[in-house]
């Protein structure tokens, strides 16, 4: 853990400041701490630093079996993910809805980083990044964290993020908050972390919703042809969601290793024209499709939303929505907003 991270941190329980504990002397700025602990100056609770990562999730964060299952499934999948790929930067820029130069020098939070795909992309674009996740997948970032003075890693809970309000230039959370027990609550929690004038980029799973909503969703330019068959697309997406919700009644209760094995045949189908859109990943790389199918079927929490629902979240939190994320066949509801 770098000393420069400490001023950003707050107790996830009472929101008071944290200080180093169990140290004979205050660490120098050029020294990283691999172990030790942090103590809350308010409630007195202590939090360990393990392998350079402050473990700042609330003590009861995993008491709910569904939350524990969520952390387990994401830790399982991200430890098997192939790692960062060249295409990740392009995906990140599309989803964050910013030009590459906008990241340079910005203090950025990756809220729900997993193994750090988009943390790596943001670092590559010149941002100083704090990567946070509930699962153990973030341990894959330890080597990069120790080598890069612009990278910090924190274990924490999106519903109780261990940071002071208004400290980040940019917060992004892509495809994450819908896997919490309270999607709107997680949005509100991370929205408070952005400075006045700063930016917030969030996307969540979309539902086809009513036809009046679906037909006005923005499409990627590469999917413009869908406009000619949009009624059919809407019906297919509804069918996909009904099948998915039915499967998840069973799959979210299976042991993660068994579900991972059962995802293999589904992953084969993901390479077939047309049929692939009924699966849960169309990535050209087999291993990535396998993990993304597992990702869809494993976590207990999975909410889906419309743009008419999510846009008011931004305005109610004091943000001016600047742009909406276009998507392909399946809705992906995302906005970029600036805090007033």
Secondary structure, 3 states (H helix, E strand, C coil): CEHHHHHHEECCCCCCEEEEECCCCCCCCCCECCEEEEEECCCCCEEEEECCEEECCCCCCCCCHHHHHHHHHHHHHHCCCCCCCCHHHHHHHHHHCCCHHHHCCCEEEEECCCCCHHHHHHHHCCCEEEEEECCHHHHHHHHHHHHCCCEEEEECECCECCECCCCEEEEEEECCHHHCCCHHHHHHHHHCCEEEEEEEEEEEEECCCCHHHHCCCCECHHHHHHHHHHHHHHHHHHHHHHHHHHHHHHHCCCCHHHHHHHHHHHHHHCCCCCHHHHCCCCCCCHHHHHHHHHHHHHCCCCCCECHHHHHHHHHHCCEEEEEECCECCCCEEEEEEEEC
